[in-house]
Amino acid sequence: MTETLTLATRGSELALRQAETVRDALSTRKREVEIRRVETRGDQIPDELIHRLGRTGAFVRALDEEVLAGDADLAVHSMKDVPTEGMDDMVVAGVPERAAAGDVLVHPDGRALADLPSGAVVGTGSLRRTAQVLAARPDLVVEPIRGNVDTRLEKLLAPGLQAEHECRLAAAGEEAALTAEEGTDEDEEFGDPAEEFDESVEEWFDSLSDLERSAMERKVDDEYDALVLAEAGLRRSNLLGAAGTTRLSREEFVPAAGQGAIAVTVADDAVAEAVRSAVDHPRTRVATTVERTVLAELNGGCIAPIGVSALVQGEHVHTRVRVLSTDGTEEVEGTRDLPIRSHATAAASFAADLADRGAAELIAEARAEVDADA
């Protein structure tokens, strides 16, 4: 007799890719896995930044409630979204092998962070990334951006593609489409509208990707010169080549706890054992346990700019933590090699030392700023 398990996930392209990975690992000749799409509170408030949605878990609880209600057997989350507290009724039964954990800078022409001109606008929905960008380049402007990975890329690419389209139309003799008279600066970016292009407007449009075509149709109120995104999200969405990307140093741009990892939560012991045996990756579980322990001990959640990165190296877990003020002007940071045999206890001790050195004050200040803006 074939067993059927129901897996709850968000409906975004990235979430579905992650869910499909778990489904494929769990599926056997005697066990089928069905995917159930669930709308979460975070999906219902698309214009709100994650740190304004309340505590960490805006994208998680709705999925776990499907499991607790018996409408699903397991739920799949991005590990960085899973709260470090309040999960007593659920267990993280599986942590698959982690994807790339770091951040990348996305720029239409592939420019690096150091090459952005002063005053360039960088988009991110993360307090951590905001603080880290400002710490590295205080002359840049960081603006909030929300949406799925493809939506954010469309917002980045739309103004340039739309401006180029106007210039190509003008060069083809369709002067009515030229918007330069409205005060735009297409001439400066793309040259004289009367210049000749190697392709016709139709050929150029046909050469665009589906993402670029969608961007052409998007009305953008806020323009961005670059974005900071998770490399794992771009890879899992097959969008890493949609625009130029530059990896950001993990020493300086320390990732969020659990970034690049997936968490599979369950409530039933038998399902937990099936998930654990099929998908759990020991090194990833150790590394994410260290990261989440540090985050929990610092009581940071998503309301403070905290980066925590752990990497298993033999008998030790190389761990780096960076806690910043929201404007990136102050920080407490540290690096420590934790013994793997007592990694959770050692991580808690490391976090306590950081708190005593001033991290607790920076986190309290960040929490007060978020509460004042709420």
C-alpha positions in Angstrom: 0.0 0.0 0.0 1.4 3.4 -1.0 1.7 6.0 1.7 0.9 9.6 0.8 2.4 12.6 2.6 1.2 16.2 2.1 3.9 18.9 2.1 2.9 22.5 2.9 4.8 25.4 1.2 4.4 28.9 0.2 3.4 29.5 -3.5 6.4 31.5 -4.6 8.7 30.1 -7.3 11.6 29.9 -4.8 9.4 28.2 -2.2 8.1 25.7 -4.7 11.6 24.8 -5.9 12.7 24.2 -2.3 9.5 22.1 -1.7 10.2 20.0 -4.8 13.7 19.2 -3.6 12.3 17.8 -0.4 9.5 16.0 -2.2 11.9 14.3 -4.5 14.2 13.2 -1.6 11.2 11.8 0.3 9.4 10.1 -2.5 9.9 6.3 -2.9 8.0 3.5 -4.6 5.9 3.1 -1.5 5.6 6.7 -0.5 4.1 9.6 -2.5 4.5 13.3 -1.6 1.9 15.9 -2.6 2.6 19.6 -2.5 0.0 21.9 -0.9 0.4 25.7 -1.5 -0.5 27.9 1.4 -0.8 31.7 1.6 1.0 33.1 4.6 0.7 36.4 6.5 3.9 37.6 4.8 2.3 37.0 1.4 -0.8 38.9 2.4 1.1 42.1 3.2 3.4 42.4 0.1 4.4 46.0 0.7 5.5 45.5 4.3 9.1 44.9 5.2 9.8 41.6 7.0 11.0 43.3 10.2 7.7 45.2 10.4 5.6 42.0 10.2 6.1 41.2 13.8 8.5 38.6 15.1 10.4 36.2 12.8 7.9 33.7 11.5 5.6 35.8 9.3 6.2 33.2 6.5 6.3 30.2 8.8 3.4 29.9 11.2 0.7 29.5 8.6 2.5 26.5 7.1 3.0 24.9 10.5 -0.6 25.4 11.4 -1.5 23.3 8.3 0.5 20.5 9.9 -0.9 21.0 13.4 -4.5 21.0 11.9 -3.8 17.7 10.1 -4.1 19.2 6.6 -0.4 18.5 5.9 2.2 16.1 7.3 5.2 18.4 6.9 6.1 22.0 6.0 9.1 23.3 4.1 10.7 26.7 5.0 13.7 28.8 4.3 15.7 28.2 7.5 16.4 31.9 8.0 12.7 32.5 8.4 12.2 29.9 11.1 11.9 31.4 14.6 14.4 30.3 17.2 11.6 30.2 19.9 8.0 29.3 20.1 8.3 26.1 18.1 7.5 23.7 21.0 4.6 22.1 19.1 6.8 21.4 16.0 10.2 19.9 15.4 12.8 20.6 12.6 13.1 17.0 11.4 15.2 17.6 8.4 17.9 20.0 7.2 19.0 19.2 3.7 22.5 20.0 2.4 22.9 23.7 2.3 23.2 25.8 -0.9 25.5 28.8 -1.1 25.0 30.8 2.1 26.3 34.3 1.0 25.0 37.4 -0.5 25.6 38.8 -4.0 25.4 42.3 -5.4 23.1 42.4 -8.5 23.7 45.2 -11.1 22.5 45.3 -14.7 26.1 45.6 -15.9 27.7 43.5 -13.2 29.4 46.3 -11.3 31.0 45.4 -8.0 30.1 47.3 -4.8 33.3 49.3 -4.9 32.5 50.4 -8.4 29.1 51.9 -7.7 29.1 55.7 -7.9 28.6 57.8 -4.8 24.8 58.2 -4.2 23.9 55.0 -6.1 20.7 53.4 -4.8 20.9 49.9 -3.5 17.7 47.9 -2.7 17.3 45.4 0.0 14.5 44.3 2.4 16.9 43.3 5.1 18.1 45.4 8.1 21.3 43.3 8.2 22.1 44.0 4.5 21.3 47.6 4.9 23.7 48.0 7.8 26.4 46.0 6.1 26.2 48.1 2.9 26.3 51.3 4.8 29.2 50.1 6.8 31.1 49.3 3.6 29.9 52.3 1.6 28.4 55.1 3.7 28.1 57.2 0.6 25.5 54.9 -1.0 21.7 55.2 -0.5 19.9 52.0 0.7 16.2 51.8 0.0 13.7 49.1 1.0 12.4 46.6 -1.6 10.0 43.7 -1.2 8.7 41.0 -3.4 9.9 37.6 -4.6 13.3 37.2 -6.3 11.9 37.7 -9.8 9.8 40.7 -8.8 12.9 42.4 -7.3 14.9 41.7 -10.4 12.2 43.1 -12.6 12.1 46.3 -10.5 15.9 46.6 -11.0 15.9 46.0 -14.7 12.7 47.8 -15.7 13.9 51.4 -16.0 16.9 50.6 -18.2 15.0 48.3 -20.5 12.1 50.7 -20.9 14.5 53.6 -21.7 16.4 51.5 -24.2 13.1 50.5 -25.8 12.1 54.2 -26.3 15.5 54.9 -27.9 15.2 52.0 -30.3 11.6 53.1 -31.2 12.9 56.6 -31.8 15.8 55.4 -33.9 13.3 53.3 -36.0 11.4 56.5 -36.7 8.6 56.1 -34.2 9.2 59.6 -32.7 5.8 59.6 -30.9 7.2 57.0 -28.5 10.2 59.1 -27.5 9.8 60.3 -23.9 12.9 62.6 -23.8 10.6 65.6 -24.1 9.3 64.7 -20.6 12.7 65.2 -19.1 14.1 61.7 -19.2 17.8 61.2 -19.9 17.7 58.3 -22.4 19.9 60.3 -24.8 22.7 60.3 -22.2 22.5 56.6 -21.4 21.9 55.2 -24.9 23.3 57.9 -27.2 21.6 59.9 -30.0 18.1 58.5 -30.7 18.9 58.8 -34.4 21.7 56.3 -34.2 21.3 53.0 -35.9 21.0 49.7 -34.0 22.1 46.3 -35.3 18.7 44.8 -34.6 15.2 45.9 -35.3 13.0 46.7 -32.3 11.2 43.4 -32.9 14.5 41.4 -33.0 15.7 43.1 -29.9 12.5 42.3 -28.0 12.5 38.7 -29.2 16.1 38.4 -27.8 14.9 39.3 -24.3 14.4 36.7 -21.5 10.9 36.2 -20.1 12.0 38.1 -17.0 13.2 41.0 -19.0 9.9 41.1 -21.0 8.0 41.1 -17.7 10.2 44.0 -16.5 9.3 45.9 -19.7 5.6 45.9 -18.6 6.3 46.8 -14.9 5.5 50.3 -13.6 8.3 51.2 -11.2 7.8 54.0 -8.7 11.3 53.6 -7.1 14.4 53.0 -9.2 17.4 51.0 -8.0 21.0 50.9 -9.3 21.7 47.6 -7.6 20.3 45.0 -5.3 21.7 42.8 -2.6 20.2 39.3 -2.7 20.9 35.8 -1.4 22.9 33.7 -3.9 20.9 30.6 -2.9 17.6 32.2 -3.8 18.9 33.2 -7.2 20.3 29.8 -7.9 17.2 27.9 -6.8 15.1 30.2 -8.9 17.3 29.7 -12.0 17.9 33.5 -12.1 21.5 33.8 -11.2 22.3 34.9 -14.8 19.4 37.3 -15.2 21.6 40.2 -14.4 25.3 40.7 -13.5 26.2 39.4 -10.0 29.2 39.8 -7.8 29.7 37.7 -4.7 30.1 39.8 -1.5 32.8 38.8 1.0 31.4 36.6 3.7 33.9 38.1 6.1 32.3 41.6 5.6 28.8 40.6 4.5 28.2 37.9 7.1 25.0 36.1 6.1 21.8 35.7 8.2 21.6 32.7 10.5 20.4 29.8 8.4 20.7 31.5 5.1 20.9 29.1 2.1 19.5 26.2 4.2 16.0 24.6 4.2 14.1 23.4 7.3 11.5 20.7 7.2 9.1 20.9 10.2 6.8 18.1 11.4 4.6 17.3 14.4 4.4 13.5 14.1 7.2 11.3 15.3 6.9 8.7 12.5 7.0 11.4 9.8 9.9 13.0 11.6 11.9 9.8 11.4 11.1 9.4 7.7 12.2 13.0 7.0 15.3 12.7 9.1 16.5 9.6 7.4 15.8 10.9 3.9 16.9 14.5 3.9 19.0 15.4 6.9 22.5 16.6 6.2 24.6 16.4 9.4 27.2 19.1 8.7 24.4 21.5 7.6 22.5 20.7 10.8 25.5 21.4 13.0 26.3 24.7 11.2 22.7 26.0 11.3 22.4 24.9 15.0 25.4 27.0 15.8 24.0 30.0 13.9 20.5 29.7 15.4 21.9 29.3 18.9 23.9 32.5 18.6 20.9 34.3 17.3 18.6 33.0 20.0 21.1 33.8 22.8 21.5 37.4 21.4 17.7 37.6 21.2 18.0 39.4 17.8 15.4 37.7 15.6 14.8 39.8 12.5 14.7 43.1 14.4 18.5 43.7 14.5 21.3 43.7 11.9 23.0 40.4 12.9 25.1 38.2 10.6 26.1 34.7 11.8 28.1 32.3 9.7 29.2 28.8 10.7 31.3 26.3 8.7 32.2 22.8 9.9 35.9 22.3 9.6 37.0 18.9 10.9 36.6 18.8 14.7 35.6 22.5 14.9 32.9 24.9 13.6 34.5 28.1 12.4 32.0 30.8 13.4 31.9 34.5 12.6 29.4 37.0 14.0 28.8 40.6 13.2 26.3 42.7 15.0 25.8 46.3 13.7 23.8 49.4 14.5 21.1 50.0 11.9 23.1 52.7 10.2 26.2 50.6 10.0 28.4 53.1 12.1 28.9 50.8 15.1 29.5 47.1 15.4 30.6 44.2 17.6 32.1 41.3 15.8 34.0 38.2 16.6 35.3 34.9 15.2 35.7 31.7 17.1 36.4 28.0 16.4 33.9 26.0 18.4 34.4 22.3 19.3 32.0 20.3 17.2 31.3 17.9 20.1 29.8 20.7 22.2 28.9 23.1 19.4 25.5 24.3 20.8 26.9 25.0 24.3 30.0 26.7 22.8 27.8 28.8 20.5 25.8 30.0 23.5 28.9 30.9 25.3 30.3 32.8 22.3 27.0 34.8 22.0 27.1 35.7 25.7 30.6 37.1 25.3 29.5 39.2 22.3 26.5 40.4 24.3 28.8 41.5 27.1 31.0 43.3 24.6 28.2 45.6 23.5 26.1 43.5 21.1 23.2 43.5 23.6 23.1 47.3 23.5 23.2 47.5 19.7 20.3 45.0 19.5 18.3 46.9 22.1 18.8 50.1 20.2 17.7 48.4 16.9 14.6 47.0 18.6 13.7 50.4 19.9 14.0 51.9 16.5 11.8 49.3 14.9 9.2 49.8 17.7 9.3 53.5 17.1 8.6 53.1 13.4 5.8 50.6 13.9 
